[in-house]
């Protein structure tokens, strides 16, 4: 049974010059876990598909706090109406949202430096890409 504390967060980020949405599960304790949505997914997808529910015991025990940020794949990788260089600029801006906004919030709330990242489909790409490009930030440590 899920008893997880759930928060909806929406903030303006200068990295994308717009608002971004995210769901957070837990009370800010334990290891921060960032779960990216799949291709074309949104911040609520992992909740809707039961992914966050599958780790609810760990959340309820304070072992992890789960952060489910929105994705912008339709504006970056899948936006065929813009030049590939512009797609990458948009993706890099999104990466800054994750590393500078989401990671910073997760580290503050959980009191640790590193975070764990995961996802399925294109979300797995985002997780691996960020882990390889930012190994110090994405290394789980508590």
C-alpha positions, 0 to 999 in steps of 0.5 A: 500500500502506498503511503508516500508523501507526494509533492508537486513542484513547478518553477521557472528555470532560466535554463529553458526560459520557462516553467518546469514541473516535477513530482517528488515522493518522500520527505527529503531523506535517504538517497535522492533518486531521479527517475526520467520518463520514457520517450514523449513522457511527462513528469507524472508518467512514472507514477501513472505506470506504477514505477514510483509505487514499486519503491514506496516501501523504500520511500516510506522507510526514508531510504530514498526520495524520488524526483520525477522531473518533466522531459522536453524530448518533443522540443529537443531530440524529436523536434524535426522542425529545427536544425540538429544543432538547435535540438542539442542546444535545447537538450543541453539547456534541459541537462542544466535544469536537471544538474543545476535545478533538480540535483541541487534541490535533491542534494539540499533536501536529502543532505547528500552530494550524489544522486542516483539516476534511472529511467526507461527508454529515452529516460535511460539515455538521459540517466546514462548521459547525465551520469557519464557527463557529470560523474561527481554529481550523479554518483550515489553517495550518502 
